[in-house]
Amino acid sequence: MFTFTSADGLTIHVHTWAPSRPRVRGVVQIAHGMGEHAARYAHLAERLVAAGYAVYAADQRGHGHSIAGTPGDLGPDGWNMFVADMVALTRILRDRHPAVPLVLFAHSLGAMAAQQYLLEEAELLDGVALSGATAVDGLFENIAAAGGDLLGLFNARFQPTRTDADWISRDEAQVDAYVADPWCGFAIDEASMATLAANGVDALAKPTAVPANLPFYIMVGDRDPLNDGLRLSDLAVQRYRDAGATDITYRVYPGARHELLNELDRDEVESDLIAWIERVTG
């Protein structure tokens, strides 16, 4: 693990996994979701290392080792700083690994941040993979219709529920591990959520241009409540096509819920993702 200092002085902790060989075939930056932390991605990271990649995953501000206060508190202008931290880490990794292809893998809230990242800094990346992706404006319309009840909205299709986290996976062991983890299961602060919602309507809903040659990999479960029966992930994919993206792989896993990397078919999910990363990094 190493740390870097964010633009507002917050210390961001970054987990690292690296192969023993002196030259890596590529770099993968992981951005986790809301109410979790980077160590949960160790299984994927170890498989990527075995394939020759260096992997870096920050505990995003307000999460894991990067909590300064209460879990989920991103601080002043927290949502925009959350995105800026992701960009800052990419620049650090570019300096560490010059002339090596770099792919961003982002899940859920991390995928929403990645969508904002791409509006200004897409040229930093050689590929972007979005897990649990959704059209942010549509998601917040659904949240508003549910009276702001996130868990109620996310668990609505899985009644009767065994836990408050049934929506993340069909794998009960993974759900139980999530529920038992003190660094999991919380929301970001209201001000940051409001900024994200506003950005979702004002900018993320209208990506005007992306580099035509930037490869996208969008992976979702067809039972993921965030994409509303694929309606919102379909919309997100179409928006990137309309913005000029010509290399989009859109992969849907039948029966899967929100956390594809913790689903019953996780080995298949990881193998598909790694195969795509190998393709785009040459």
Order of alpha helices (4+ residues) and beta strands (2+ residues): beta-beta-beta-alpha-beta-alpha-beta-alpha-beta-alpha-alpha-alpha-alpha-beta-alpha-beta-alpha
